[in-house]
């Protein structure tokens, strides 16, 4: 499975709309649109999980940088949380220790 991160779609695009857009390129497993907790309004980004990496690669090649509803889409592979946390530098200050 391949998880894609999509940014820049119109606020009125539904999960069905994203499903239709990505299913042209391969089999879609899940679609998630991130919404504001208070208003329920779309934040114009989300995730699509595709069953195979070949379909995900086709979707990225076809949709990244394309226009949808007057907005430019950005489509890329989503980073896994564990991987992102391992790569993040430590935010703990490193003061010299007293002897």
N, CA, C and O atoms as CSV, one atom per row, in Angstrom:
chain,resi,resn,atom,element,x,y,z
A,1,UNK,N,N,0.839,-1.190,0.000
A,1,UNK,CA,C,0.000,0.000,0.000
A,1,UNK,C,C,0.877,1.244,0.000
A,1,UNK,O,O,1.993,1.244,0.518
A,2,UNK,N,N,0.347,2.290,-0.588
A,2,UNK,CA,C,1.058,3.565,-0.656
A,2,UNK,C,C,0.111,4.674,-0.215
A,2,UNK,O,O,-1.000,4.801,-0.729
A,3,UNK,N,N,0.568,5.473,0.743
A,3,UNK,CA,C,-0.241,6.581,1.252
A,3,UNK,C,C,0.240,7.874,0.639
A,3,UNK,O,O,1.426,8.201,0.698
A,4,UNK,N,N,-0.695,8.616,0.044
A,4,UNK,CA,C,-0.382,9.881,-0.605
A,4,UNK,C,C,-0.908,11.047,0.216
A,4,UNK,O,O,-1.963,10.951,0.843
A,5,UNK,N,N,-0.173,12.139,0.210
A,5,UNK,CA,C,-0.562,13.384,0.869
A,5,UNK,C,C,-0.940,14.362,-0.235
A,5,UNK,O,O,-0.142,14.631,-1.132
A,6,UNK,N,N,-2.163,14.896,-0.169
A,6,UNK,CA,C,-2.670,15.791,-1.204
A,6,UNK,C,C,-2.985,17.142,-0.576
A,6,UNK,O,O,-3.666,17.210,0.447
A,7,UNK,N,N,-2.491,18.215,-1.185
A,7,UNK,CA,C,-2.715,19.577,-0.693
A,7,UNK,C,C,-3.196,20.443,-1.845
A,7,UNK,O,O,-2.741,20.295,-2.979
A,8,UNK,N,N,-4.127,21.355,-1.541
A,8,UNK,CA,C,-4.502,22.379,-2.501
A,8,UNK,C,C,-5.788,22.140,-3.258
A,8,UNK,O,O,-6.086,22.877,-4.199
A,9,UNK,N,N,-6.561,21.136,-2.883
A,9,UNK,CA,C,-7.829,20.942,-3.592
A,9,UNK,C,C,-8.888,21.905,-3.071
A,9,UNK,O,O,-8.759,22.418,-1.959
A,10,UNK,N,N,-9.933,22.158,-3.854
A,10,UNK,CA,C,-10.980,23.099,-3.440
A,10,UNK,C,C,-11.715,22.625,-2.183
A,10,UNK,O,O,-11.842,21.424,-1.942
A,11,UNK,N,N,-12.196,23.585,-1.388
A,11,UNK,CA,C,-12.908,23.263,-0.145
A,11,UNK,C,C,-14.153,22.412,-0.369
A,11,UNK,O,O,-14.538,21.629,0.500
A,12,UNK,N,N,-14.782,22.565,-1.536
A,12,UNK,CA,C,-16.031,21.845,-1.773
A,12,UNK,C,C,-15.827,20.448,-2.367
A,12,UNK,O,O,-16.806,19.766,-2.669
A,13,UNK,N,N,-14.577,20.010,-2.538
A,13,UNK,CA,C,-14.321,18.672,-3.064
A,13,UNK,C,C,-14.632,17.638,-1.979
A,13,UNK,O,O,-14.154,17.750,-0.850
A,14,UNK,N,N,-15.424,16.648,-2.325
A,14,UNK,CA,C,-15.821,15.617,-1.369
A,14,UNK,C,C,-14.876,14.418,-1.423
A,14,UNK,O,O,-14.012,14.332,-2.295
A,15,UNK,N,N,-15.056,13.493,-0.476
A,15,UNK,CA,C,-14.267,12.262,-0.481
A,15,UNK,C,C,-14.549,11.470,-1.762
A,15,UNK,O,O,-13.642,10.853,-2.321
A,16,UNK,N,N,-15.782,11.485,-2.218
A,16,UNK,CA,C,-16.131,10.799,-3.467
A,16,UNK,C,C,-15.385,11.438,-4.638
A,16,UNK,O,O,-14.901,10.735,-5.525
A,17,UNK,N,N,-15.293,12.757,-4.642
A,17,UNK,CA,C,-14.563,13.463,-5.692
A,17,UNK,C,C,-13.094,13.070,-5.727
A,17,UNK,O,O,-12.533,12.847,-6.800
A,18,UNK,N,N,-12.459,12.984,-4.536
A,18,UNK,CA,C,-11.064,12.554,-4.479
A,18,UNK,C,C,-10.924,11.102,-4.916
A,18,UNK,O,O,-9.980,10.745,-5.621
A,19,UNK,N,N,-11.857,10.280,-4.498
A,19,UNK,CA,C,-11.845,8.870,-4.903
A,19,UNK,C,C,-11.896,8.744,-6.425
A,19,UNK,O,O,-11.124,7.991,-7.017
A,20,UNK,N,N,-12.799,9.479,-7.046
A,20,UNK,CA,C,-12.925,9.440,-8.507
A,20,UNK,C,C,-11.659,9.952,-9.189
A,20,UNK,O,O,-11.226,9.394,-10.197
A,21,UNK,N,N,-11.070,11.005,-8.645
A,21,UNK,CA,C,-9.870,11.599,-9.226
A,21,UNK,C,C,-8.692,10.620,-9.201
A,21,UNK,O,O,-7.949,10.517,-10.177
A,22,UNK,N,N,-8.525,9.909,-8.095
A,22,UNK,CA,C,-7.376,9.023,-7.935
A,22,UNK,C,C,-7.618,7.619,-8.473
A,22,UNK,O,O,-6.663,6.945,-8.860
A,23,UNK,N,N,-8.854,7.162,-8.510
A,23,UNK,CA,C,-9.124,5.797,-8.969
A,23,UNK,C,C,-8.857,5.615,-10.460
A,23,UNK,O,O,-8.765,4.481,-10.930
A,24,UNK,N,N,-8.731,6.700,-11.207
A,24,UNK,CA,C,-8.348,6.623,-12.620
A,24,UNK,C,C,-6.945,6.027,-12.745
A,24,UNK,O,O,-6.628,5.396,-13.754
A,25,UNK,N,N,-6.110,6.222,-11.732
A,25,UNK,CA,C,-4.700,5.844,-11.795
A,25,UNK,C,C,-4.394,4.520,-11.090
A,25,UNK,O,O,-3.302,3.976,-11.253
A,26,UNK,N,N,-5.331,4.001,-10.319
A,26,UNK,CA,C,-5.126,2.746,-9.598
A,26,UNK,C,C,-6.234,2.534,-8.580
A,26,UNK,O,O,-7.144,3.354,-8.456
A,27,UNK,N,N,-6.149,1.441,-7.864
A,27,UNK,CA,C,-7.174,1.098,-6.878
A,27,UNK,C,C,-6.964,1.889,-5.589
A,27,UNK,O,O,-5.888,1.858,-4.992
A,28,UNK,N,N,-8.007,2.595,-5.177
A,28,UNK,CA,C,-7.965,3.406,-3.961
A,28,UNK,C,C,-8.543,2.602,-2.809
A,28,UNK,O,O,-9.611,2.002,-2.930
A,29,UNK,N,N,-7.828,2.596,-1.692
A,29,UNK,CA,C,-8.280,1.867,-0.512
A,29,UNK,C,C,-9.045,2.785,0.436
A,29,UNK,O,O,-10.165,2.469,0.840
A,30,UNK,N,N,-8.442,3.926,0.795
A,30,UNK,CA,C,-9.110,4.872,1.697
A,30,UNK,C,C,-8.876,6.307,1.239
A,30,UNK,O,O,-7.880,6.616,0.585
A,31,UNK,N,N,-9.822,7.177,1.600
A,31,UNK,CA,C,-9.729,8.608,1.323
A,31,UNK,C,C,-10.065,9.344,2.619
A,31,UNK,O,O,-11.083,9.062,3.250
A,32,UNK,N,N,-9.217,10.278,3.010
A,32,UNK,CA,C,-9.453,11.073,4.214
A,32,UNK,C,C,-9.229,12.540,3.891
A,32,UNK,O,O,-8.158,12.918,3.417
A,33,UNK,N,N,-10.231,13.364,4.143
A,33,UNK,CA,C,-10.095,14.805,4.006
A,33,UNK,C,C,-10.027,15.386,5.411
A,33,UNK,O,O,-10.904,15.125,6.235
A,34,UNK,N,N,-8.998,16.166,5.685
A,34,UNK,CA,C,-8.830,16.774,7.005
A,34,UNK,C,C,-9.752,17.982,7.105
A,34,UNK,O,O,-9.768,18.842,6.224
A,35,UNK,N,N,-10.531,18.037,8.208
A,35,UNK,CA,C,-11.496,19.110,8.400
A,35,UNK,C,C,-11.240,19.848,9.709
A,35,UNK,O,O,-10.615,19.316,10.627
A,36,UNK,N,N,-11.729,21.072,9.778
A,36,UNK,CA,C,-11.664,21.874,10.993
A,36,UNK,C,C,-12.583,21.240,12.027
A,36,UNK,O,O,-13.731,20.921,11.718
A,37,UNK,N,N,-12.095,21.052,13.250
A,37,UNK,CA,C,-12.890,20.388,14.281
A,37,UNK,C,C,-14.122,21.186,14.685
A,37,UNK,O,O,-15.152,20.602,15.021
A,38,UNK,N,N,-14.030,22.496,14.655
A,38,UNK,CA,C,-15.154,23.315,15.092
A,38,UNK,C,C,-16.201,23.518,13.995
A,38,UNK,O,O,-17.400,23.422,14.255
A,39,UNK,N,N,-15.750,23.796,12.782
A,39,UNK,CA,C,-16.694,24.121,11.710
A,39,UNK,C,C,-17.017,22.928,10.809
A,39,UNK,O,O,-18.039,22.926,10.124
A,40,UNK,N,N,-16.155,21.925,10.809
A,40,UNK,CA,C,-16.343,20.790,9.921
A,40,UNK,C,C,-15.956,21.089,8.477
A,40,UNK,O,O,-16.131,20.245,7.599
A,41,UNK,N,N,-15.431,22.284,8.231
A,41,UNK,CA,C,-15.052,22.701,6.888
A,41,UNK,C,C,-13.700,22.097,6.496
A,41,UNK,O,O,-12.807,21.955,7.331
A,42,UNK,N,N,-13.568,21.751,5.241
A,42,UNK,CA,C,-12.334,21.167,4.721
A,42,UNK,C,C,-11.165,22.131,4.898
A,42,UNK,O,O,-11.311,23.342,4.732
A,43,UNK,N,N,-9.992,21.568,5.242
A,43,UNK,CA,C,-8.764,22.358,5.317
A,43,UNK,C,C,-7.979,22.259,4.013
A,43,UNK,O,O,-6.833,22.702,3.939
A,44,UNK,N,N,-8.594,21.679,2.989
A,44,UNK,CA,C,-8.022,21.582,1.636
A,44,UNK,C,C,-6.791,20.696,1.559
A,44,UNK,O,O,-5.946,20.880,0.682
A,45,UNK,N,N,-6.680,19.732,2.472
A,45,UNK,CA,C,-5.642,18.716,2.340
A,45,UNK,C,C,-6.159,17.404,2.908
A,45,UNK,O,O,-7.114,17.374,3.684
A,46,UNK,N,N,-5.508,16.323,2.506
A,46,UNK,CA,C,-5.944,15.027,2.965
A,46,UNK,C,C,-5.005,13.923,2.510
A,46,UNK,O,O,-3.887,14.174,2.061
A,47,UNK,N,N,-5.491,12.694,2.639
A,47,UNK,CA,C,-4.693,11.518,2.346
A,47,UNK,C,C,-5.503,10.532,1.514
A,47,UNK,O,O,-6.708,10.373,1.711
A,48,UNK,N,N,-4.821,9.876,0.584
A,48,UNK,CA,C,-5.414,8.810,-0.209
A,48,UNK,C,C,-4.467,7.623,-0.092
A,48,UNK,O,O,-3.270,7.752,-0.349
A,49,UNK,N,N,-5.001,6.470,0.293
A,49,UNK,CA,C,-4.198,5.255,0.348
A,49,UNK,C,C,-4.554,4.406,-0.856
A,49,UNK,O,O,-5.717,4.067,-1.073
A,50,UNK,N,N,-3.540,4.068,-1.633
A,50,UNK,CA,C,-3.737,3.246,-2.830
A,50,UNK,C,C,-3.156,1.867,-2.564
A,50,UNK,O,O,-2.200,1.721,-1.802
A,51,UNK,N,N,-3.745,0.853,-3.202
A,51,UNK,CA,C,-3.342,-0.523,-2.909
A,51,UNK,C,C,-1.976,-0.893,-3.459
A,51,UNK,O,O,-1.347,-1.821,-2.951
A,52,UNK,N,N,-1.500,-0.197,-4.481
A,52,UNK,CA,C,-0.183,-0.545,-5.019
A,52,UNK,C,C,0.639,0.713,-5.315
A,52,UNK,O,O,0.095,1.778,-5.606
A,53,UNK,N,N,1.949,0.559,-5.232
A,53,UNK,CA,C,2.835,1.704,-5.433
A,53,UNK,C,C,2.870,2.164,-6.891
A,53,UNK,O,O,3.137,3.336,-7.156
A,54,UNK,N,N,2.605,1.259,-7.844
A,54,UNK,CA,C,2.588,1.657,-9.257
A,54,UNK,C,C,1.447,2.645,-9.519
A,54,UNK,O,O,1.635,3.642,-10.216
A,55,UNK,N,N,0.265,2.366,-8.961
A,55,UNK,CA,C,-0.867,3.280,-9.103
A,55,UNK,C,C,-0.597,4.605,-8.429
A,55,UNK,O,O,-0.974,5.658,-8.943
A,56,UNK,N,N,0.063,4.558,-7.269
A,56,UNK,CA,C,0.406,5.787,-6.555
A,56,UNK,C,C,1.386,6.617,-7.379
A,56,UNK,O,O,1.256,7.839,-7.450
A,57,UNK,N,N,2.356,5.967,-7.995
A,57,UNK,CA,C,3.327,6.682,-8.837
A,57,UNK,C,C,2.647,7.321,-10.039
A,57,UNK,O,O,2.973,8.447,-10.415
A,58,UNK,N,N,1.696,6.601,-10.645
A,58,UNK,CA,C,0.949,7.169,-11.775
A,58,UNK,C,C,0.142,8.384,-11.337
A,58,UNK,O,O,0.090,9.387,-12.050
A,59,UNK,N,N,-0.491,8.299,-10.163
A,59,UNK,CA,C,-1.292,9.408,-9.648
A,59,UNK,C,C,-0.419,10.632,-9.374
A,59,UNK,O,O,-0.806,11.754,-9.699
A,60,UNK,N,N,0.744,10.423,-8.783
A,60,UNK,CA,C,1.657,11.533,-8.501
A,60,UNK,C,C,2.090,12.188,-9.806
A,60,UNK,O,O,2.067,13.412,-9.932
A,61,UNK,N,N,2.486,11.362,-10.783
A,61,UNK,CA,C,2.956,11.895,-12.068
A,61,UNK,C,C,1.862,12.684,-12.783
A,61,UNK,O,O,2.135,13.716,-13.394
A,62,UNK,N,N,0.632,12.200,-12.705
A,62,UNK,CA,C,-0.465,12.845,-13.431
A,62,UNK,C,C,-1.044,14.054,-12.705
A,62,UNK,O,O,-1.445,15.023,-13.349
A,63,UNK,N,N,-1.096,14.011,-11.368
A,63,UNK,CA,C,-1.845,15.023,-10.626
A,63,UNK,C,C,-0.996,16.085,-9.934
A,63,UNK,O,O,-1.481,17.194,-9.710
A,64,UNK,N,N,0.247,15.785,-9.590
A,64,UNK,CA,C,1.078,16.773,-8.908
A,64,UNK,C,C,1.315,17.970,-9.833
A,64,UNK,O,O,1.812,17.817,-10.949
A,65,UNK,N,N,0.956,19.148,-9.357
A,65,UNK,CA,C,1.112,20.371,-10.135
A,65,UNK,C,C,-0.058,20.686,-11.050
A,65,UNK,O,O,-0.072,21.728,-11.706
A,66,UNK,N,N,-1.045,19.789,-11.101
A,66,UNK,CA,C,-2.210,20.032,-11.961
A,66,UNK,C,C,-3.183,21.012,-11.304
A,66,UNK,O,O,-3.106,21.265,-10.102
A,67,UNK,N,N,-4.083,21.551,-12.094
A,67,UNK,CA,C,-5.088,22.510,-11.616
A,67,UNK,C,C,-6.418,21.796,-11.368
A,67,UNK,O,O,-6.836,20.956,-12.164
A,68,UNK,N,N,-7.068,22.132,-10.273
A,68,UNK,CA,C,-8.395,21.603,-9.958
A,68,UNK,C,C,-9.192,22.722,-9.300
A,68,UNK,O,O,-8.837,23.193,-8.220
A,69,UNK,N,N,-10.252,23.138,-9.945
A,69,UNK,CA,C,-11.078,24.212,-9.396
A,69,UNK,C,C,-10.323,25.506,-9.206
A,69,UNK,O,O,-10.583,26.242,-8.254
A,70,UNK,N,N,-9.382,25.799,-10.106
A,70,UNK,CA,C,-8.604,27.031,-10.008
A,70,UNK,C,C,-7.492,26.994,-8.980
A,70,UNK,O,O,-6.885,28.022,-8.681
A,71,UNK,N,N,-7.221,25.818,-8.436
A,71,UNK,CA,C,-6.156,25.665,-7.437
A,71,UNK,C,C,-5.150,24.641,-7.918
A,71,UNK,O,O,-5.488,23.732,-8.676
A,72,UNK,N,N,-3.909,24.792,-7.475
A,72,UNK,CA,C,-2.863,23.857,-7.879
A,72,UNK,C,C,-2.712,22.753,-6.836
A,72,UNK,O,O,-2.538,23.021,-5.647
A,73,UNK,N,N,-2.782,21.505,-7.306
A,73,UNK,CA,C,-2.620,20.357,-6.421
A,73,UNK,C,C,-1.148,20.044,-6.188
A,73,UNK,O,O,-0.309,20.213,-7.072
A,74,UNK,N,N,-0.862,19.590,-4.994
A,74,UNK,CA,C,0.441,19.029,-4.665
A,74,UNK,C,C,0.175,17.614,-4.178
A,74,UNK,O,O,-0.566,17.413,-3.216
A,75,UNK,N,N,0.774,16.636,-4.839
A,75,UNK,CA,C,0.566,15.229,-4.490
A,75,UNK,C,C,1.938,14.582,-4.306
A,75,UNK,O,O,2.799,14.663,-5.182
A,76,UNK,N,N,2.125,13.941,-3.151
A,76,UNK,CA,C,3.395,13.254,-2.892
A,76,UNK,C,C,3.144,12.108,-1.921
A,76,UNK,O,O,2.076,12.006,-1.317
A,77,UNK,N,N,4.144,11.255,-1.785
A,77,UNK,CA,C,4.035,10.179,-0.807
A,77,UNK,C,C,4.024,10.774,0.591
A,77,UNK,O,O,4.794,11.686,0.892
A,78,UNK,N,N,3.157,10.259,1.437
A,78,UNK,CA,C,3.086,10.723,2.824
A,78,UNK,C,C,4.205,10.074,3.614
A,78,UNK,O,O,4.527,8.905,3.402
A,79,UNK,N,N,4.794,10.823,4.516
A,79,UNK,CA,C,5.823,10.275,5.393
A,79,UNK,C,C,5.143,9.547,6.537
A,79,UNK,O,O,4.151,10.020,7.093
A,80,UNK,N,N,5.681,8.408,6.875
A,80,UNK,CA,C,5.147,7.676,8.019
A,80,UNK,C,C,5.562,8.394,9.299
A,80,UNK,O,O,6.644,8.977,9.359
A,81,UNK,N,N,4.717,8.358,10.315
A,81,UNK,CA,C,4.995,9.075,11.557
A,81,UNK,C,C,6.285,8.606,12.214
A,81,UNK,O,O,7.082,9.433,12.656
A,82,UNK,N,N,6.509,7.297,12.287
A,82,UNK,CA,C,7.717,6.777,12.926
A,82,UNK,C,C,8.961,7.278,12.199
A,82,UNK,O,O,9.928,7.697,12.834
A,83,UNK,N,N,8.936,7.235,10.877
A,83,UNK,CA,C,10.069,7.673,10.077
A,83,UNK,C,C,10.323,9.171,10.273
A,83,UNK,O,O,11.471,9.590,10.421
A,84,UNK,N,N,9.269,9.969,10.275
A,84,UNK,CA,C,9.409,11.416,10.442
A,84,UNK,C,C,9.964,11.748,11.822
A,84,UNK,O,O,10.772,12.667,11.959
A,85,UNK,N,N,9.538,11.008,12.849
A,85,UNK,CA,C,10.024,11.270,14.200
A,85,UNK,C,C,11.491,10.897,14.344
A,85,UNK,O,O,12.234,11.568,15.061
A,86,UNK,N,N,11.918,9.828,13.668
A,86,UNK,CA,C,13.314,9.418,13.744
A,86,UNK,C,C,14.215,10.419,13.063
A,86,UNK,O,O,15.349,10.620,13.498
A,87,UNK,N,N,13.744,11.050,12.008
A,87,UNK,CA,C,14.555,11.985,11.253
A,87,UNK,C,C,14.570,13.377,11.877
A,87,UNK,O,O,15.465,14.173,11.591
A,88,UNK,N,N,13.595,13.676,12.719
A,88,UNK,CA,C,13.514,15.005,13.326
A,88,UNK,C,C,14.646,15.182,14.341
A,88,UNK,O,O,14.898,14.283,15.144
A,89,UNK,N,N,15.319,16.310,14.314
A,89,UNK,CA,C,16.387,16.549,15.289
A,89,UNK,C,C,15.800,16.741,16.685
A,89,UNK,O,O,14.661,17.182,16.841
A,90,UNK,N,N,16.573,16.412,17.661
A,90,UNK,CA,C,16.144,16.580,19.045
A,90,UNK,C,C,15.979,18.064,19.347
A,90,UNK,O,O,16.817,18.878,18.959
A,91,UNK,N,N,14.904,18.412,20.036
A,91,UNK,CA,C,14.654,19.810,20.367
A,91,UNK,C,C,15.123,20.125,21.785
A,91,UNK,O,O,14.938,21.240,22.272
A,92,UNK,N,N,15.720,19.155,22.434
A,92,UNK,CA,C,16.224,19.357,23.787
A,92,UNK,C,C,17.502,20.184,23.734
A,92,UNK,O,O,18.421,19.842,22.989
A,93,UNK,N,N,17.583,21.266,24.510
A,93,UNK,CA,C,18.810,22.070,24.499
A,93,UNK,C,C,19.983,21.273,25.052
A,93,UNK,O,O,19.815,20.437,25.940
A,94,UNK,N,N,21.148,21.534,24.531
A,94,UNK,CA,C,22.351,20.831,24.978
A,94,UNK,C,C,23.305,21.838,25.616
A,94,UNK,O,O,24.232,22.334,24.976
A,95,UNK,N,N,23.060,22.119,26.861
A,95,UNK,CA,C,23.922,23.045,27.596
A,95,UNK,C,C,25.133,22.296,28.119
A,95,UNK,O,O,25.060,21.096,28.386
A,96,UNK,N,N,26.230,22.991,28.265
A,96,UNK,CA,C,27.396,22.322,28.863
A,96,UNK,C,C,27.081,21.928,30.307
A,96,UNK,O,O,26.460,22.680,31.059
A,97,UNK,N,N,27.514,20.766,30.655
A,97,UNK,CA,C,27.265,20.295,32.021
A,97,UNK,C,C,28.311,20.861,32.982
A,97,UNK,O,O,29.486,20.997,32.640
A,98,UNK,N,N,27.864,21.179,34.164
A,98,UNK,CA,C,28.794,21.670,35.190
A,98,UNK,C,C,29.566,20.505,35.761
A,98,UNK,O,O,29.041,19.400,35.899
A,99,UNK,N,N,30.830,20.765,36.095
A,99,UNK,CA,C,31.651,19.685,36.697
A,99,UNK,C,C,31.766,19.864,38.166
A,99,UNK,O,O,32.413,19.060,38.837
